[in-house]
Amino acid sequence: MNKTISVIVVAIVLTTILIISYKPEPSVEKKRIGVKKIEVGERIKLPEPIYKSNISVEEALLKRRSIRTYSDENLTIEEVSQLLWAAQGITSPWGGRTAPSAGALYPLELYLVVGSVEWFDKGVYKYRPEEHELEKVLDGDKRGELAKAAIGPNQEHVRNAAVSIVFTAVYERTTAKYKTPVYEERTGASYLRGIRYVHMEAGHAAQNVYLQAVSLDLGTFVIGAFVGDKVKEIVNAEEQEEPLYIMPVGRID
Ligand SMILES: Cc1cc2nc3c(=O)[nH]c(=O)nc-3n(C[C@H](O)[C@H](O)[C@H](O)COP(=O)(O)O)c2cc1C
């Protein structure tokens, strides 16, 4: 009888230990990074951005800094969604965005060069603000090539960042309207005003990304020093688009 009770007790103890120590093998869904193969042309719906945070605009301005060293941790899809929305997200029924735009003509386009983001396999994706979606345009890890296209000592940071946001612009969207005021007539450069506007807009959008990164506790910086034609080729930008900025983003080391 005692023996039977002992066997039962041992069995209960062993079962309890087994239950406690059982850790299910993470499902493919939970591993997430790099497991979902996305086809070129496929679009991924980004999660709805969050409109509240624990950090004030003043604190974000105070803390904003160019941060160039990152850990090798991935970004989440929510973080990517938030960063792209901050740059060019649509915030009004008529199409108004987070960043101002001369004549509401929106000349900027954004590409996301993905190295390490949950759900997304490595590649280049184009942001579609109207649907808040990312469309895959190229397969493969392009961070090395993008790093080489950057000029100067900061190539390593591009290679190590989880993602880089590449800003391009279609100048004609703005220059078609903004041309030939007095100054330009004097200099003969009829499209200068429109070109200036496009550059100003890239600055607005990039500053939004800087501040959003502070709020998410991520590091970023702007790169203006790069070989434009190479960057254009690397992200497979459209013929009429010109690259203006690269913003690597990663988790702060
Ligand atoms: C138009 C522009 C171009 C820039 N280009 C580069 C660049 O190519 N590489 C780089 O490391 N930082 C670049 N920066 C970042 C500046 O180096 C940085 O903003 C400056 O050192 C001040 O530091 P802070 O951003 O932390 O305040 C650029 C900044 C601006 C506004």
The ligand as a MOL file (V3000), in Angstrom:
LIG
                    3D

  0  0  0     0  0            999 V3000
M  V30 BEGIN CTAB
M  V30 COUNTS 31 33 0 0 0
M  V30 BEGIN ATOM
M  V30 1 C 21.6550 68.0530 -44.2750 0
M  V30 2 C 22.3820 67.1730 -43.2950 0
M  V30 3 C 23.2500 66.2140 -43.7670 0
M  V30 4 C 23.9040 65.3450 -42.8810 0
M  V30 5 N 24.6960 64.3680 -43.3780 0
M  V30 6 C 25.3200 63.5110 -42.5370 0
M  V30 7 C 26.1250 62.4570 -43.0410 0
M  V30 8 O 26.2820 62.2990 -44.2420 0
M  V30 9 N 26.7060 61.6110 -42.1530 0
M  V30 10 C 26.5360 61.7650 -40.8080 0
M  V30 11 O 27.0740 60.9640 -40.0430 0
M  V30 12 N 25.7670 62.7400 -40.2940 0
M  V30 13 C 25.1730 63.6230 -41.1180 0
M  V30 14 N 24.3650 64.6210 -40.6130 0
M  V30 15 C 24.1540 64.6860 -39.1570 0
M  V30 16 C 25.0090 65.7580 -38.4870 0
M  V30 17 O 26.3540 65.3170 -38.4570 0
M  V30 18 C 24.4870 65.9720 -37.0630 0
M  V30 19 O 23.1680 66.4330 -37.1140 0
M  V30 20 C 25.3490 66.9920 -36.3160 0
M  V30 21 O 26.6180 66.4260 -36.0220 0
M  V30 22 C 24.7190 67.4720 -35.0190 0
M  V30 23 O 24.5000 66.3820 -34.1420 0
M  V30 24 P 23.0500 66.0370 -33.5860 0
M  V30 25 O 22.1880 65.6620 -34.7720 0
M  V30 26 O 23.2590 64.8960 -32.6500 0
M  V30 27 O 22.5150 67.2500 -32.9050 0
M  V30 28 C 23.7230 65.4920 -41.4790 0
M  V30 29 C 22.8540 66.4910 -41.0110 0
M  V30 30 C 22.1790 67.3120 -41.9030 0
M  V30 31 C 21.2230 68.3340 -41.3630 0
M  V30 END ATOM
M  V30 BEGIN BOND
M  V30 1 1 1 2
M  V30 2 1 2 3
M  V30 3 2 2 30
M  V30 4 2 3 4
M  V30 5 1 4 5
M  V30 6 1 4 28
M  V30 7 2 5 6
M  V30 8 1 6 7
M  V30 9 1 6 13
M  V30 10 2 7 8
M  V30 11 1 7 9
M  V30 12 1 9 10
M  V30 13 2 10 11
M  V30 14 1 10 12
M  V30 15 2 12 13
M  V30 16 1 13 14
M  V30 17 1 14 15
M  V30 18 1 14 28
M  V30 19 1 15 16
M  V30 20 1 16 17
M  V30 21 1 16 18
M  V30 22 1 18 19
M  V30 23 1 18 20
M  V30 24 1 20 21
M  V30 25 1 20 22
M  V30 26 1 22 23
M  V30 27 1 23 24
M  V30 28 2 24 25
M  V30 29 1 24 26
M  V30 30 1 24 27
M  V30 31 2 28 29
M  V30 32 1 29 30
M  V30 33 1 30 31
M  V30 END BOND
M  V30 END CTAB
M  END
